[in-house]
Amino acid sequence: MKNPELNSTEPRRVQPSLCSRKSEGRRWANKTYKMATSASANLSKIVKKNYMELPQDGKVQAMYIWIDGTGESVRCKTRTLDKEPKAVSDLPEWNFDGSSTYQSEGSNSDMYLIPSAMFRDPFRKDPNKLILCEVLKYNRKPAESNLRNSCQNIMSMVSDENPWFGMEQEYTLLGTDGHPFGWPSNGFPGPQGAVYLPHYISFRS
């Protein structure tokens, strides 16, 4: 019995093979890419550079960072210290208005920032610091979004154990136009298969 598809004049839809898909991926990978620029690229970097190079005269900028009442978004503000802190214990507590961050009512809006970890600031450079903080309410009890406190309580119960954690963190940098940095301002980039993580490092300008 003859196969009617063999005599058909209509084009057949053929599922691409694994080999053809790999070949297509190689052709994409071998192309030379030029990153699209957003409105951020037009900002003068000289102005920022001038401010970043101002002398600090021994002072240190400590950026206090905490999770707000959404449980997801991060807030921060910077405090100037008279000298470089060497440990978390050298950092003073601070406070903020929790009614502006979904963490309190207006009647009792004082919230306390308790430094918990300190890191070198990769943006403003040494000797400036990034400070990760816990948040306490006006009555010194942990804020609802302060999950570090409950985690610390649980971990203290198994302090003789050595747990391993695996986390995947992903970040998106946005330009001043609200688009992901490097995306075309009026569209989308090419297919992910061609520009996934391993190929980003092979881009050439």
Secondary structure, DSSP 4 states (H G I P E B T S, - for coil): ---GGGG--SPP--PPPHHHHHHHHHHHHTSPP-----GGGGS-HHHHHHHHTS--TT-EEEEEEEE-TTSS-EEEEEEEESS--SSGGGSPPEEEEGGGTTSS-GGG-EEEEEEEEEEE-TTT-TT-EEEEEEEE-TTSPBPTT-HHHHHHHHHHHTTTS------------B-TTSSBTTS-TTS--S-HHHHSHHHHTT---
